[in-house]
Amino acid sequence: MNKKGAILGIVVISIIIGIAAFASSPSETYDLDMARTHGDISTAMGSPILGNPLAPITIVEFGDYQCHQCYNWFHNTKPMIMRDYIETGKANLVFVDFAFLGKDSPKASQATYCADDQGKYWEYHNSLYTSQESKIDSGWANSERLKAFAFNLDLDMALFNQCLDSEKYSKRIQYNSQQARDNGVRGTPGFFIVGPDDQKQIAGAQPFSVFQRIMDSMV
């Protein structure tokens, strides 16, 4: 083999080894859609899109699973937004973690992406906001309970437990929380309504009428 062929062979082998190492690495992995943005907000590390990805309006929700006002919005306002905007194709929603209220908050957010590895992000997300207890760090969102929620959704527990225990998605949660700070979110829930030509910020668990007025002005 000549020198040029030997060098090419080394390069090919190195590439193969690199791909294999990346594929088998237990470290954190991200969605390939790294360029996903809505307005000025990067949602590349956020949730799967809920609703039609081509909808003209995107609701970006910054939330913490231990936030009681997030719980209120989830139960009191979100169902009407689902009915009138997301299910009709007028809007979609992306959840971006702002996990800052307690020590169990980042772990709860990580658990949603472990569920997403098995195609059940939104089912797990809904379980957390259905099961939330009023006191922060009371134990309702500790690792044991997070694994129980996964069991109730019939997830592969070996895969889920390995994901959660390894903190596979810890950097993802840090990235999302920094997005909140960078975009001026000071508490949860915080929202951005991103339309074709405009972007509006909403602070707090505002009633449906506030969202309705803004979104109707954008379509």
Backbone as numpy.savetxt, mean C-alpha at the origin, in Angstrom:
# Nx Ny Nz CAx CAy CAz Cx Cy Cz
39.86 -21.40 -26.77 39.00 -20.21 -26.77 39.89 -18.97 -26.77
39.58 -17.98 -27.63 40.38 -16.77 -27.65 40.03 -15.87 -26.48
40.83 -14.82 -26.30 40.66 -13.92 -25.14 39.31 -13.25 -25.14
38.84 -12.80 -26.35 37.54 -12.13 -26.44 36.41 -13.06 -26.03
36.50 -14.33 -26.48 35.48 -15.30 -26.13 35.47 -15.60 -24.65
36.65 -15.66 -24.06 36.73 -15.93 -22.62 36.09 -14.82 -21.81
36.35 -13.56 -22.21 35.77 -12.41 -21.50 34.26 -12.42 -21.62
33.76 -12.70 -22.84 32.31 -12.76 -23.05 31.68 -13.84 -22.18
32.36 -14.99 -22.09 31.85 -16.08 -21.27 31.77 -15.70 -19.81
32.77 -14.97 -19.31 32.76 -14.53 -17.92 31.62 -13.56 -17.66
31.38 -12.64 -18.63 30.30 -11.67 -18.49 28.95 -12.37 -18.42
28.72 -13.35 -19.33 27.46 -14.07 -19.36 27.24 -14.82 -18.04
28.29 -15.49 -17.57 28.18 -16.23 -16.31 27.87 -15.29 -15.16
28.50 -14.11 -15.15 28.27 -13.14 -14.08 26.84 -12.66 -14.08
26.29 -12.42 -15.28 24.90 -11.97 -15.38 23.95 -13.04 -14.85
24.21 -14.30 -15.23 23.36 -15.40 -14.78 23.40 -15.53 -13.27
24.61 -15.43 -12.70 24.75 -15.53 -11.25 24.03 -14.38 -10.57
24.13 -13.17 -11.14 23.47 -12.01 -10.56 21.97 -12.14 -10.57
21.41 -12.62 -11.69 19.97 -12.82 -11.78 19.51 -13.86 -10.77
20.26 -14.95 -10.66 19.89 -16.01 -9.72 19.93 -15.50 -8.29
20.95 -14.71 -7.97 21.06 -14.19 -6.61 19.91 -13.26 -6.29
19.52 -12.39 -7.26 18.40 -11.48 -7.03 17.11 -12.25 -6.84
16.92 -13.28 -7.69 15.66 -14.03 -7.63 15.53 -14.80 -6.34
16.65 -15.27 -5.78 16.58 -16.09 -4.59 16.79 -15.30 -3.31
17.07 -14.00 -3.43 17.36 -13.20 -2.25 16.13 -13.05 -1.38
16.28 -13.19 -0.06 15.14 -13.00 0.84 14.87 -11.54 1.13
15.69 -10.64 0.56 15.52 -9.23 0.85 14.28 -8.69 0.16
13.96 -7.46 0.50 12.73 -6.83 0.04 12.67 -6.72 -1.48
11.50 -6.99 -2.03 11.29 -6.82 -3.46 10.17 -5.82 -3.67
10.20 -5.14 -4.82 9.23 -4.11 -5.11 8.49 -4.42 -6.40
7.35 -3.75 -6.58 6.65 -3.81 -7.85 7.57 -3.28 -8.94
7.42 -3.83 -10.15 8.23 -3.35 -11.26 7.79 -1.96 -11.72
6.55 -1.56 -11.38 6.04 -0.28 -11.83 6.58 0.83 -10.93
7.88 1.06 -11.00 8.53 2.02 -10.12 8.17 3.45 -10.48
7.68 3.69 -11.70 7.42 5.05 -12.15 6.00 5.50 -11.86
5.21 4.70 -11.13 3.81 5.04 -10.91 3.69 6.26 -10.02
3.15 7.32 -10.56 2.95 8.54 -9.81 1.54 9.05 -10.08
1.01 9.78 -9.12 -0.26 10.46 -9.28 -0.05 11.89 -8.82
-0.11 12.82 -9.76 0.25 14.18 -9.46 1.72 14.23 -9.07
2.01 14.81 -7.92 3.38 14.90 -7.43 3.75 13.75 -6.51
2.85 12.79 -6.33 3.01 11.75 -5.33 3.44 10.44 -5.99
4.52 9.86 -5.50 4.90 8.54 -5.96 4.09 7.49 -5.21
3.35 6.68 -5.95 2.59 5.59 -5.35 3.17 4.23 -5.75
4.42 4.26 -6.22 5.05 3.03 -6.70 5.12 1.96 -5.64
5.26 2.36 -4.37 5.37 1.40 -3.28 4.05 1.24 -2.52
2.98 1.89 -3.01 1.69 1.79 -2.35 0.95 0.53 -2.73
-0.33 0.53 -2.42 -1.17 -0.64 -2.63 -1.41 -0.91 -4.12
-1.93 -2.09 -4.44 -2.48 -2.28 -5.78 -3.60 -1.26 -6.00
-3.83 -0.89 -7.23 -4.89 0.07 -7.54 -6.24 -0.60 -7.34
-7.10 0.06 -6.59 -8.46 -0.42 -6.38 -9.37 0.27 -7.38
-9.93 -0.49 -8.31 -10.77 0.08 -9.35 -10.06 0.07 -10.69
-10.63 0.77 -11.63 -10.10 0.83 -12.99 -8.83 1.66 -13.04
-7.69 1.07 -13.42 -6.44 1.83 -13.47 -6.51 3.02 -14.42
-7.44 3.00 -15.38 -7.55 4.07 -16.37 -8.59 5.12 -15.98
-9.13 5.02 -14.79 -10.11 6.00 -14.33 -9.49 7.40 -14.34
-10.27 8.43 -14.65 -9.70 9.78 -14.76 -9.28 10.40 -13.43
-9.77 9.87 -12.32 -9.46 10.43 -11.01 -8.85 9.34 -10.14
-7.80 9.69 -9.41 -7.20 8.78 -8.43 -7.29 9.40 -7.04
-7.79 8.63 -6.10 -7.79 9.02 -4.70 -6.58 8.37 -4.04
-5.66 9.18 -3.55 -4.51 8.66 -2.82 -4.79 8.84 -1.34
-4.88 7.74 -0.63 -5.17 7.76 0.81 -3.91 7.43 1.59
-3.50 8.32 2.48 -2.42 8.05 3.43 -3.06 7.64 4.75
-2.71 6.44 5.24 -3.36 5.97 6.45 -2.47 5.10 7.30
-2.90 4.94 8.55 -2.26 4.08 9.53 -3.34 3.11 10.02
-3.02 1.84 10.11 -4.04 0.86 10.48 -4.49 0.97 11.93
-3.76 1.74 12.75 -4.19 1.97 14.13 -4.88 3.32 14.30
-5.14 4.00 13.21 -5.76 5.32 13.24 -7.28 5.17 13.32
-7.87 5.71 14.40 -9.31 5.54 14.58 -10.11 6.37 13.58
-9.60 7.54 13.20 -10.30 8.33 12.19 -10.24 7.65 10.82
-9.17 6.92 10.57 -9.10 6.11 9.33 -10.19 5.04 9.37
-10.36 4.44 10.54 -11.43 3.45 10.75 -12.79 4.09 10.45
-13.01 5.28 10.97 -14.29 5.96 10.73 -14.51 6.22 9.25
-13.46 6.70 8.57 -13.60 6.98 7.14 -13.87 5.69 6.35
-13.17 4.64 6.73 -13.34 3.34 6.06 -14.79 2.87 6.15
-15.41 3.06 7.31 -16.77 2.54 7.51 -17.86 3.53 7.11
-17.60 4.82 7.19 -18.66 5.81 6.99 -18.65 6.50 5.63
-17.46 6.68 5.05 -17.35 7.43 3.80 -16.96 6.56 2.62
-16.02 5.66 2.83 -15.51 4.86 1.72 -16.61 4.06 1.01
-17.59 3.48 1.71 -18.61 2.71 0.98 -19.35 3.53 -0.07
-19.61 4.81 0.19 -20.29 5.65 -0.79 -19.37 6.03 -1.95
-18.09 6.21 -1.64 -17.12 6.47 -2.71 -16.99 5.23 -3.60
-16.97 4.05 -2.97 -16.93 2.82 -3.76 -18.13 2.74 -4.70
-19.30 3.00 -4.16 -20.54 2.87 -4.92 -20.63 3.86 -6.08
-20.32 5.12 -5.82 -20.59 6.17 -6.80 -19.42 6.49 -7.71
-18.19 6.13 -7.31 -17.03 6.54 -8.10 -16.13 5.38 -8.52
-15.79 4.49 -7.60 -14.85 3.42 -7.95 -15.55 2.33 -8.75
-16.71 1.89 -8.31 -17.42 0.82 -9.04 -17.99 1.30 -10.36
-18.16 2.60 -10.53 -18.65 3.14 -11.80 -17.52 3.51 -12.77
-16.27 3.36 -12.33 -15.13 3.65 -13.19 -14.72 5.11 -13.26
-15.33 5.95 -12.42 -14.98 7.37 -12.43 -13.69 7.65 -11.67
-13.35 6.79 -10.72 -12.17 7.00 -9.89 -11.58 5.66 -9.48
-10.32 5.70 -9.09 -9.70 4.55 -8.43 -9.04 5.02 -7.15
-8.52 4.09 -6.38 -7.95 4.44 -5.08 -6.64 3.69 -4.86
-5.67 4.39 -4.29 -4.40 3.79 -3.89 -4.16 4.13 -2.43
-3.86 3.14 -1.63 -3.54 3.34 -0.21 -2.04 3.39 -0.05
-1.56 4.44 0.60 -0.12 4.61 0.87 0.07 4.68 2.38
0.92 3.86 2.91 1.08 3.72 4.35 1.77 4.94 4.97
1.16 5.46 6.03 1.81 6.45 6.89 1.75 5.86 8.29
2.68 4.94 8.55 2.63 4.08 9.73 3.46 4.68 10.85
2.83 5.55 11.65 3.59 6.30 12.64 2.97 6.32 14.03
1.77 5.80 14.19 1.05 6.01 15.44 1.53 5.12 16.59
2.09 3.96 16.29 2.52 3.06 17.35 3.50 2.03 16.82
4.05 1.25 17.72 5.07 0.27 17.31 4.50 -0.84 16.45
3.19 -1.11 16.56 2.58 -2.15 15.74 2.15 -1.66 14.36
2.18 -0.35 14.16 1.69 0.19 12.89 2.53 -0.24 11.69
3.88 -0.13 11.74 4.66 -0.58 10.58 4.47 -2.06 10.28
4.38 -2.88 11.33 4.22 -4.32 11.13 2.88 -4.64 10.47
1.84 -3.92 10.86 0.53 -4.13 10.23 0.59 -3.79 8.75
1.27 -2.69 8.42 1.41 -2.33 7.01 2.21 -3.37 6.24
3.30 -3.85 6.86 4.09 -4.89 6.20 3.23 -6.12 5.91
2.36 -6.46 6.84 1.53 -7.66 6.68 0.63 -7.56 5.45
0.17 -6.35 5.11 -0.71 -6.23 3.94 0.03 -6.60 2.66
1.32 -6.27 2.60 2.09 -6.61 1.40 2.49 -8.08 1.38
2.63 -8.67 2.56 2.81 -10.13 2.61 1.55 -10.82 2.08
0.38 -10.28 2.41 -0.87 -10.82 1.85 -0.94 -10.57 0.36
-0.43 -9.41 -0.07 -0.44 -9.09 -1.50 0.41 -10.08 -2.29
1.45 -10.62 -1.68 2.26 -11.65 -2.34 1.40 -12.84 -2.75
0.28 -13.02 -2.06 -0.63 -14.13 -2.37 -1.95 -13.63 -2.97
-1.92 -12.39 -3.47 -3.07 -11.85 -4.20 -4.24 -11.41 -3.34
-4.00 -11.14 -2.04 -5.11 -10.77 -1.16 -4.83 -9.50 -0.37
-4.26 -8.52 -1.06 -3.97 -7.25 -0.37 -5.24 -6.63 0.20
-6.23 -6.42 -0.66 -7.40 -5.66 -0.23 -8.23 -6.44 0.79
-8.27 -7.75 0.68 -8.97 -8.54 1.68 -8.31 -8.37 3.06
-6.97 -8.36 3.07 -6.26 -8.20 4.33 -6.41 -6.78 4.86
-6.30 -5.80 3.99 -6.53 -4.39 4.34 -7.89 -4.22 5.02
-8.90 -4.80 4.40 -10.25 -4.70 4.97 -10.35 -5.39 6.33
-9.65 -6.50 6.49 -9.67 -7.22 7.77 -9.10 -6.34 8.89
-8.04 -5.61 8.58 -7.43 -4.77 9.61 -8.38 -3.65 10.04
-9.03 -3.01 9.07 -9.92 -1.91 9.44 -11.25 -2.40 10.00
-11.55 -3.65 9.79 -12.74 -4.23 10.42 -12.44 -4.65 11.86
-11.20 -5.08 12.10 -10.83 -5.65 13.41 -10.15 -4.64 14.33
-9.94 -3.43 13.87 -9.21 -2.44 14.67 -9.84 -2.23 16.05
-8.99 -2.15 17.06 -9.43 -1.80 18.40 -9.03 -0.36 18.70
-9.76 0.28 19.60 -9.61 1.72 19.78 -8.26 2.12 20.38
-7.68 1.28 21.21 -6.43 1.64 21.88 -5.23 1.25 21.03
-4.34 2.20 20.79 -3.14 1.96 19.99 -2.19 1.04 20.75
-1.62 0.08 20.03 -0.66 -0.88 20.59 -1.24 -1.70 21.74
-2.53 -2.01 21.65 -3.16 -2.85 22.66 -2.90 -4.33 22.42
-2.25 -4.64 21.29 -1.97 -6.03 20.95 -2.81 -6.56 19.82
-3.83 -5.80 19.40 -4.70 -6.31 18.34 -3.98 -6.41 17.00
-2.87 -5.67 16.83 -2.12 -5.71 15.56 -0.69 -6.19 15.78
-0.47 -6.99 16.81 0.87 -7.56 16.98 1.07 -8.72 16.01
2.25 -9.28 15.99 2.57 -10.31 14.98 1.64 -11.51 15.07
1.32 -11.92 16.29 0.46 -13.08 16.47 -0.93 -12.84 15.86
-1.49 -11.67 16.12 -2.81 -11.36 15.57 -2.75 -11.17 14.06
-1.69 -10.56 13.57 -1.54 -10.37 12.13 -1.51 -11.72 11.41
-0.87 -12.69 12.03 -0.83 -14.04 11.46 -2.21 -14.70 11.54
-2.96 -14.39 12.58 -4.31 -14.94 12.69 -5.22 -14.39 11.59
-5.07 -13.12 11.26 -5.86 -12.54 10.17 -5.52 -13.25 8.85
-4.25 -13.55 8.65 -3.83 -14.25 7.44 -4.43 -15.65 7.39
-4.42 -16.33 8.52 -5.01 -17.67 8.60 -6.49 -17.63 8.24
-7.19 -16.62 8.71 -8.63 -16.51 8.44 -8.91 -16.25 6.96
-7.91 -15.76 6.23 -8.07 -15.53 4.79 -7.55 -16.70 3.97
-7.22 -17.78 4.63 -6.74 -19.00 3.97 -5.44 -18.78 3.19
-4.58 -17.92 3.72 -3.29 -17.72 3.07 -2.35 -18.88 3.40
-1.35 -19.06 2.56 -0.31 -20.04 2.84 0.49 -19.51 4.03
0.34 -20.13 5.18 0.90 -19.56 6.40 2.42 -19.64 6.45
3.00 -20.65 5.84 4.47 -20.73 5.83 5.04 -19.54 5.08
4.46 -19.22 3.93 4.94 -18.09 3.14 4.67 -16.77 3.86
3.48 -16.65 4.41 3.13 -15.39 5.09 4.03 -15.17 6.31
4.20 -16.19 7.13 5.01 -16.04 8.34 6.45 -15.69 8.01
7.00 -16.34 6.98 8.37 -16.04 6.59 8.49 -14.59 6.14
7.52 -14.14 5.39 7.52 -12.75 4.90 7.45 -11.78 6.07
6.52 -12.01 6.98 6.32 -11.07 8.09 7.50 -11.09 9.05
7.99 -12.26 9.40 9.07 -12.38 10.37 10.38 -11.80 9.84
10.58 -11.86 8.53 11.81 -11.35 7.93 11.78 -9.84 7.72
10.61 -9.22 7.96 10.42 -7.79 7.69 10.79 -7.45 6.24
10.34 -8.30 5.36 10.63 -8.16 3.94 10.26 -6.79 3.40
9.17 -6.22 3.90 8.66 -4.97 3.33 8.88 -3.76 4.24
9.83 -3.83 5.14 10.05 -2.72 6.07 10.48 -1.45 5.33
11.35 -1.57 4.35 11.80 -0.38 3.63 10.68 0.20 2.78
9.81 -0.64 2.33 8.65 -0.16 1.56 7.78 0.75 2.44
7.57 0.36 3.69 6.76 1.15 4.60 7.48 2.46 4.92
8.78 2.42 5.10 9.54 3.64 5.34 9.44 4.59 4.16
9.51 4.05 2.96 9.39 4.88 1.75 8.03 5.55 1.68
6.98 4.79 1.94 5.63 5.34 1.87 5.41 6.42 2.93
5.90 6.17 4.14 5.75 7.16 5.21 6.50 8.44 4.87
7.65 8.31 4.22 8.38 9.50 3.81 7.63 10.26 2.72
6.95 9.52 1.84 6.11 10.19 0.83 5.05 11.06 1.50
4.48 10.56 2.58 3.48 11.34 3.31 4.10 12.64 3.81
5.24 12.55 4.46 5.89 13.74 5.00 6.29 14.70 3.88
6.83 14.15 2.81 7.29 15.00 1.70 6.15 15.76 1.05
4.95 15.20 1.11 3.79 15.83 0.48 2.91 16.60 1.47
3.45 16.85 2.66 2.76 17.72 3.60 1.63 17.08 4.37
1.60 15.75 4.45 0.58 15.08 5.24 1.00 15.13 6.71
0.14 15.68 7.55 0.50 15.88 8.95 -0.24 14.92 9.89
-1.20 14.19 9.38 -1.94 13.24 10.19 -2.72 12.30 9.30
-3.36 11.34 9.91 -4.13 10.36 9.14 -5.60 10.40 9.55
-6.48 10.12 8.60 -6.18 9.90 7.20 -5.91 11.22 6.48
-5.12 11.15 5.44 -4.87 12.29 4.56 -5.07 11.84 3.13
-5.62 12.72 2.32 -6.00 12.34 0.96 -5.51 13.37 -0.05
-5.23 12.87 -1.24 -5.05 13.72 -2.42 -6.00 13.20 -3.48
-6.78 14.10 -4.05 -7.65 13.76 -5.18 -6.95 14.28 -6.42
-6.53 13.37 -7.28 -5.73 13.73 -8.45 -6.58 13.53 -9.70
-6.91 14.64 -10.36 -7.70 14.59 -11.58 -6.85 14.83 -12.81
-7.46 14.90 -13.97 -6.69 15.07 -15.21 -5.87 16.35 -15.22
-6.38 17.42 -14.60 -5.71 18.71 -14.67 -5.53 19.38 -13.33
-5.88 18.70 -12.26 -5.87 19.36 -10.95 -5.61 18.34 -9.85
-5.20 18.85 -8.70 -4.94 18.00 -7.53 -5.39 18.75 -6.28
-6.18 18.09 -5.44 -6.67 18.71 -4.22 -6.31 17.85 -3.03
-5.95 18.50 -1.93 -5.62 17.79 -0.70 -6.77 17.89 0.28
-7.06 16.78 0.95 -8.10 16.72 1.98 -7.47 16.17 3.25
-7.64 16.86 4.35 -7.10 16.41 5.63 -8.22 15.87 6.50
-8.03 14.68 7.02 -8.97 14.12 7.97 -10.07 13.30 7.34
-10.87 12.69 8.21 -11.97 11.81 7.79 -13.20 12.64 7.41
-13.07 13.36 6.33 -14.14 14.24 5.89 -15.33 13.42 5.37
-16.53 13.99 5.43 -17.71 13.27 4.95 -17.71 13.12 3.43
-18.59 12.25 2.97 -18.69 11.95 1.54 -18.91 13.21 0.71
-19.69 14.16 1.23 -20.01 15.36 0.45 -18.77 16.15 0.05
-17.73 16.14 0.89 -16.50 16.86 0.57 -15.81 16.21 -0.62
-15.71 14.89 -0.61 -15.10 14.18 -1.73 -15.95 14.33 -3.00
-17.24 14.24 -2.83 -18.16 14.35 -3.97 -18.00 15.69 -4.67
-17.96 16.76 -3.90 -17.85 18.10 -4.49 -16.57 18.24 -5.30
-15.46 17.75 -4.75 -14.18 17.88 -5.43 -14.14 17.01 -6.69
-14.56 15.76 -6.57 -14.47 14.86 -7.73 -15.44 15.26 -8.84
-16.61 15.72 -8.47 -17.56 16.14 -9.51 -17.04 17.36 -10.27
-16.21 18.17 -9.64 -15.65 19.33 -10.33 -14.53 18.96 -11.28
-14.04 17.71 -11.18 -12.90 17.28 -12.01 -13.30 16.50 -13.25
-14.56 16.04 -13.29 -14.97 15.19 -14.44 -15.93 15.95 -15.34
